[in-house]
Each structure stands twice: as C-alpha cells, then as structure tokens.
Amino acid sequence: MEMASTIPSNSPTGLTDACYDKADSHFVTCAQNGNIYVFDRNLDLVKRIRCDGPCHCIAVHKRYLFVGTKTNELEVRSFPDENQIELQRKIHHSNLTDASRLAILKARDDYVQTLKEEGRKQLLILTQDRSKYKTILANLTAQGLFLLMEKDVTIRCRRNDHLHITIDEKNFLPDDSAGSVELYAMGGKIKVSNTTEARFSMIFNQILPEIREKLFGVNQNRKYHD
C-alpha cells in the first residue's frame, strides 16, 4: 500500500487522505464527512463505507481497509472484488430486463384480452336481434346434431331460447351468456359446445397469432407459424 499519487476526479471534496493498493489496483479516499469511497482500477466507484466521523486511511490490501478513527481506534473494513461487482451488475441488469419483458408481455396480453371481451360484448348485442339469432341458433344446432350423429340428443340452451327440440329443462346455460346451444349424447358422456361464445373463442384463438402480429409486429423469436 502507498499513498495515492492521483486522486480520482469523481472523489468528494474535503478529503482527509487517500490510499492506493497496487495488488488489487484500488483507490481508497477518506472524506471529512465520515465517508470512505473505494474505486476500482477504472476509477469507478464500487463502494461507499459510512464511518461515524472523519477518519484516516492507514492501509488497504486485498480488499481489506484499515482506517484510523477520530478516537484513535483502528477499524478494519472490507469491500467486494471486481468479479463480484460485475456479477452483481449482470444479475441486476438481467432482473431489470426480465421484469421489463414480463411487463410488456402482460400489457400485451391484457390488451388482447380487452379486445376479446369487446368481441364478446358484440356477440351479446348480435343475439338481441331475434331474426339473426334465430338463423344462427338453427345453424349451430343442426351442425351440433350432425357432429353427434346420435338418435338421442339433449340440447342445452338459454331459458328464453325457444327450440322445438327436446330441451334439457333441468340445466341451462347462464342467462348472461351469448346464447346458442350445448348438445349432449350418451347420458352426457359426449358433449358438443356450440354456443356463440365457444365458437367466438375458437375463432379468436385461431386468428390470435395474426392479431398479435398486427398489434405488436412480427415475433422474431417465433419459429413456427402454423
């Protein structure tokens, strides 16, 4: 250890003294306000140590600092090496990057879900048009029956959906749903959900990659686009 010949330009004013360790290339400066500042070989501040009052640098060696206090006592302080500091910086940067990425993903997902909810609201408006809804209901019911291909089929719909087919009078779709039907066969073992909401969700999920691409641009990390 020797006294520093060049004080780092970013050192605080009012220094009592400064030390330099050739082995680890560290500057140590002591300020009158009781702060000890440790700099690496690039003169970057790596640590600030708080003392009770003005102190003097006696020696610095292998990341151990020996200082004399105003009460003439000797204190031994330590500070991390550059590898630890660099590792901490990388971890901190990685955490910030991950947090930012997750925040962006969440914001995008929230926006997509908002679009989906707006679409669902439009479904509810559509089913209020009885003439249009009647056609939709008939087509979805016929499609469901065709998919089941069973002689005995139970259809579940809203209370106010009047179908001239055997209707499940014990279990109903929610009143606030967008309507259409669920079909069951073989005692409920086979189910076809042909509600407008189910169809909407299916279509929405199919075109979700296109929606995301139009909203947020092409995902460069995505390998498959099927």
C-alpha positions in Angstrom: 0.0 0.0 0.0 1.1 3.5 -0.7 -0.4 7.0 -0.7 -2.3 7.7 -3.9 -0.4 9.9 -6.3 -3.6 10.7 -8.4 -6.9 11.2 -6.7 -10.0 10.1 -8.8 -11.7 13.1 -10.3 -15.1 11.8 -9.0 -13.9 11.8 -5.4 -15.8 14.0 -3.0 -14.4 17.3 -1.8 -12.9 17.7 1.7 -10.7 14.6 1.7 -8.5 13.8 4.7 -6.3 11.4 2.7 -6.2 8.6 0.1 -4.6 5.2 -0.3 -3.7 3.0 -3.2 -3.3 -0.8 -3.3 -1.0 -1.9 -6.1 -2.0 -5.6 -5.7 -5.7 -5.1 -6.4 -5.5 -1.6 -8.1 -7.9 0.0 -5.7 -8.1 3.7 -4.7 -9.5 4.5 -1.3 -10.3 8.0 -0.3 -11.5 9.2 3.2 -13.7 12.3 3.4 -14.2 14.7 6.3 -17.9 13.9 6.3 -17.1 10.4 7.5 -17.5 8.6 4.2 -14.9 6.2 2.7 -15.0 5.8 -1.0 -13.5 2.8 -2.8 -12.6 3.0 -6.5 -11.6 0.2 -8.9 -8.7 0.3 -11.4 -11.0 2.1 -13.9 -11.7 4.8 -11.2 -15.3 3.7 -11.0 -16.9 3.9 -7.5 -17.5 0.4 -6.2 -18.5 1.0 -2.6 -19.1 3.7 -0.1 -18.4 3.0 3.6 -20.0 5.1 6.3 -18.0 6.0 9.4 -19.1 7.9 12.5 -16.8 10.8 11.7 -13.6 11.9 9.9 -11.2 9.0 9.6 -7.8 8.3 8.0 -6.7 5.6 5.6 -3.8 3.6 7.2 -3.6 0.7 4.8 -5.5 -1.2 2.1 -4.7 -4.7 1.0 -6.6 -7.5 -0.7 -10.0 -5.8 -0.3 -9.4 -5.1 3.4 -9.2 -1.5 4.5 -7.5 -0.3 7.7 -8.6 3.1 8.9 -7.9 5.2 12.0 -10.9 7.0 13.5 -11.2 10.3 15.3 -11.0 8.4 18.7 -7.6 6.9 17.6 -9.1 3.5 17.2 -8.3 1.1 14.3 -11.1 -0.3 12.2 -11.0 -3.0 9.6 -13.4 -2.7 6.7 -13.9 -4.9 3.6 -15.2 -4.4 0.1 -16.1 -6.8 -2.7 -13.8 -7.7 -5.5 -14.4 -6.6 -9.1 -15.7 -10.1 -10.2 -18.3 -10.0 -7.5 -19.3 -6.4 -8.5 -19.5 -7.4 -12.2 -21.6 -10.4 -11.3 -23.9 -8.3 -9.2 -24.2 -5.8 -12.1 -25.1 -8.6 -14.5 -27.7 -10.1 -12.2 -29.2 -6.7 -11.6 -29.3 -5.9 -15.3 -30.8 -9.4 -16.0 -33.5 -8.8 -13.4 -34.4 -5.5 -14.9 -34.5 -7.0 -18.4 -36.7 -9.9 -17.3 -39.1 -7.5 -15.3 -39.4 -5.2 -18.3 -40.0 -8.2 -20.7 -42.7 -9.6 -18.4 -44.3 -6.2 -18.0 -44.5 -5.9 -21.8 -45.9 -9.4 -22.2 -48.5 -8.7 -19.5 -49.6 -5.4 -21.1 -49.9 -7.1 -24.5 -51.9 -10.0 -23.1 -54.2 -7.5 -21.2 -54.8 -5.6 -24.4 -55.6 -8.8 -26.3 -58.0 -9.9 -23.6 -59.7 -6.5 -23.8 -60.2 -7.0 -27.5 -61.6 -10.4 -26.8 -64.0 -9.0 -24.2 -65.1 -6.3 -26.6 -65.9 -9.1 -29.2 -67.9 -11.0 -26.6 -70.0 -7.8 -25.9 -70.7 -7.6 -29.7 -72.0 -11.2 -29.5 -74.5 -10.2 -26.8 -75.7 -7.4 -29.0 -76.0 -9.7 -32.0 -78.1 -12.2 -30.2 -80.6 -9.5 -29.3 -81.6 -9.3 -32.9 -84.1 -12.2 -32.9 -84.3 -12.7 -36.6 -80.5 -13.0 -37.0 -80.1 -15.0 -33.8 -82.8 -17.5 -34.9 -80.8 -18.3 -38.0 -77.6 -18.6 -36.0 -79.3 -20.8 -33.4 -80.8 -23.1 -36.1 -77.5 -23.5 -38.0 -75.4 -24.2 -34.8 -78.0 -26.7 -33.6 -78.0 -28.5 -36.9 -74.2 -28.6 -37.0 -74.1 -30.0 -33.5 -76.6 -32.7 -34.3 -74.6 -33.6 -37.4 -71.4 -33.9 -35.4 -73.0 -36.1 -32.8 -74.8 -38.4 -35.2 -76.9 -39.8 -32.3 -80.6 -40.7 -32.2 -81.0 -39.4 -28.6 -79.5 -36.0 -28.1 -80.1 -33.5 -25.3 -79.7 -29.8 -26.1 -78.9 -27.1 -23.5 -79.7 -23.5 -24.3 -80.8 -20.3 -22.5 -84.3 -20.2 -20.9 -85.5 -17.7 -23.5 -84.3 -19.7 -26.5 -87.3 -21.5 -27.8 -86.4 -24.6 -29.7 -88.8 -27.2 -30.9 -86.5 -30.0 -29.9 -86.2 -31.9 -26.6 -84.6 -29.4 -24.3 -82.8 -30.1 -21.0 -85.2 -28.4 -18.6 -83.0 -29.0 -15.5 -79.7 -27.5 -16.6 -79.4 -24.2 -18.5 -76.7 -22.1 -20.0 -76.0 -18.9 -17.9 -78.6 -16.1 -18.6 -75.7 -13.7 -19.3 -74.2 -15.9 -21.9 -74.3 -15.0 -25.6 -76.6 -18.0 -26.2 -76.8 -20.9 -28.8 -76.6 -24.4 -27.6 -74.6 -27.2 -26.0 -75.5 -30.8 -27.1 -75.1 -33.9 -25.1 -75.4 -37.6 -26.0 -74.9 -41.0 -24.4 -76.1 -39.7 -21.0 -73.8 -36.7 -21.1 -70.6 -38.6 -22.0 -70.4 -36.8 -25.3 -70.7 -33.1 -25.5 -70.6 -30.6 -28.3 -70.4 -27.0 -27.1 -71.8 -24.9 -30.0 -72.5 -21.8 -28.1 -71.7 -18.5 -29.8 -69.1 -17.8 -27.1 -67.4 -21.2 -27.7 -67.4 -20.5 -31.4 -66.1 -17.0 -30.9 -63.3 -18.3 -28.6 -62.3 -20.9 -31.1 -62.1 -18.4 -34.0 -60.4 -15.8 -31.8 -57.7 -18.3 -30.7 -57.2 -19.4 -34.4 -56.5 -15.9 -35.5 -54.7 -14.8 -32.3 -51.2 -15.0 -34.0 -52.4 -12.7 -36.7 -53.9 -10.3 -34.2 -50.7 -10.2 -32.2 -48.7 -9.6 -35.4 -50.8 -6.7 -36.4 -50.8 -5.2 -33.0 -47.2 -5.8 -31.9 -45.3 -6.7 -35.1 -43.6 -10.0 -36.1 -42.1 -12.0 -33.2 -38.6 -12.7 -34.3 -38.2 -15.5 -31.7 -41.1 -17.5 -33.1 -40.0 -20.5 -35.2 -43.4 -21.9 -36.2 -46.4 -20.0 -37.7 -48.8 -22.8 -38.3 
